[in-house]
Amino acid sequence: MNESPDTDATLPAATPVAAGGRTLASLLSVALGIQLAALLLFLFDFAGTVLDLHGFTLSWEMHEVVELLAIVSMATGSAITLRLLWQSQRRTERVEEQLGLASASFHSVLLDRFDHWGLTAAEQEVAILIVKGCTIAEIARELGKSEGTIKAQNSSIYQKSGLSGRVQFVSYFIELLTEPL
């Protein structure tokens, strides 16, 4: 696949939060690695004790070092996990806020277009449901009207907008969403 050099320009730059998240994730990986090593040493020591294999048990000093490493890595892992969870929650809140703003803007664009085309309030209700992908039967049920009425309103919407039908109508709004500012 041959991509233009401008493709990378559309990718978001790494943010400090994202970079910090990668650093924290790396630290968390190290802490989990230490925990895994401590677990293996504890299992090795336990097996040596249970099977009465004196050469396979840890010395008291080594046991204390392994316990200390396990405690430090668990505390570190817990702190990093909490930090990553907090960052993730904040990012989710920002994305939801941005999505709400985008949705409100798109709704405003729809209503502006509908007003420009001179659609009645009833036609605007139908047009919004068309954009949402509803069928004629679904629109009729939703609005409590007959399918014949909805078909007539569809024809009027397409005629007033200068678009030939459902596909072109929906495509028009998708194009509005995807064209650069």
Backbone hydrogen bonds, N-H to C=O, Kabsch-Sander energy under -0.5 kcal/mol:
donor,donor_aa,acceptor,acceptor_aa,energy
3,E,1,M,-0.7
7,T,4,S,-1.6
8,D,5,P,-0.7
9,A,6,D,-1.0
10,T,6,D,-0.5
10,T,7,T,-1.4
11,L,8,D,-1.3
19,A,15,T,-3.0
20,G,16,P,-3.2
21,G,17,V,-2.5
22,R,18,A,-1.9
23,T,19,A,-2.1
24,L,20,G,-2.7
25,A,21,G,-2.4
26,S,22,R,-2.3
27,L,23,T,-2.5
28,L,24,L,-2.6
29,S,25,A,-2.1
30,V,26,S,-2.1
31,A,27,L,-2.7
32,L,28,L,-2.7
33,G,29,S,-2.1
34,I,30,V,-2.4
35,Q,31,A,-2.3
36,L,32,L,-2.4
37,A,33,G,-2.4
38,A,34,I,-2.7
39,L,35,Q,-2.6
40,L,36,L,-2.4
41,L,37,A,-2.4
42,F,38,A,-2.8
43,L,39,L,-2.8
44,F,40,L,-2.6
45,D,41,L,-2.8
46,F,42,F,-3.1
47,A,43,L,-2.9
48,G,44,F,-2.1
49,T,45,D,-2.1
50,V,46,F,-2.9
51,L,47,A,-2.5
52,D,49,T,-0.9
53,L,48,G,-3.1
54,H,52,D,-0.9
56,F,53,L,-1.9
57,T,54,H,-0.9
63,H,59,S,-2.7
64,E,60,W,-2.1
65,V,61,E,-2.2
66,V,62,M,-2.6
67,E,63,H,-2.4
68,L,64,E,-2.5
69,L,65,V,-2.7
70,A,66,V,-2.5
71,I,67,E,-2.7
72,V,68,L,-2.7
73,S,69,L,-2.8
74,M,70,A,-2.3
75,A,71,I,-2.5
76,T,72,V,-2.8
77,G,73,S,-2.8
78,S,74,M,-2.5
79,A,75,A,-2.5
80,I,76,T,-2.7
81,T,77,G,-2.5
82,L,78,S,-2.4
83,R,79,A,-2.2
84,L,80,I,-2.9
85,L,81,T,-2.5
86,W,82,L,-2.4
87,Q,83,R,-2.6
88,S,84,L,-2.6
89,Q,85,L,-2.4
90,R,86,W,-2.4
91,R,87,Q,-2.5
92,T,88,S,-2.5
93,E,89,Q,-2.3
94,R,90,R,-2.2
95,V,91,R,-2.7
96,E,92,T,-2.6
97,E,93,E,-2.1
98,Q,94,R,-2.6
99,L,95,V,-2.7
100,G,96,E,-2.2
101,L,97,E,-2.1
102,A,98,Q,-2.6
103,S,99,L,-2.7
104,A,100,G,-2.4
105,S,101,L,-2.4
106,F,102,A,-2.7
107,H,103,S,-2.5
108,S,104,A,-2.1
109,V,105,S,-2.4
110,L,106,F,-2.7
111,L,107,H,-2.5
112,D,108,S,-2.4
113,R,109,V,-2.5
114,F,110,L,-2.8
115,D,111,L,-2.5
116,H,112,D,-2.5
117,W,113,R,-2.4
118,G,114,F,-0.6
118,G,115,D,-0.9
119,L,114,F,-2.6
124,Q,120,T,-2.4
125,E,121,A,-1.9
126,V,122,A,-1.8
127,A,123,E,-3.0
128,I,124,Q,-2.5
129,L,125,E,-1.6
130,I,126,V,-2.0
131,V,127,A,-2.4
132,K,128,I,-1.8
133,G,130,I,-1.5
134,C,129,L,-2.5
139,I,135,T,-2.6
140,A,136,I,-2.7
141,R,137,A,-2.4
142,E,138,E,-2.8
143,L,139,I,-2.6
144,G,140,A,-1.2
145,K,140,A,-2.0
150,I,146,S,-1.9
151,K,147,E,-2.6
152,A,148,G,-2.2
153,Q,149,T,-2.4
154,N,150,I,-2.7
155,S,151,K,-2.4
156,S,152,A,-2.1
157,I,153,Q,-2.7
158,Y,154,N,-2.8
159,Q,155,S,-2.3
160,K,156,S,-2.7
161,S,157,I,-2.2
162,G,158,Y,-1.2
163,L,158,Y,-1.2
169,F,165,G,-2.7
170,V,166,R,-2.8
171,S,167,V,-2.6
172,Y,168,Q,-1.9
173,F,169,F,-1.2
174,I,170,V,-2.1
175,E,171,S,-2.6
176,L,172,Y,-1.6
177,L,173,F,-1.8
178,T,174,I,-1.8
179,E,175,E,-1.6
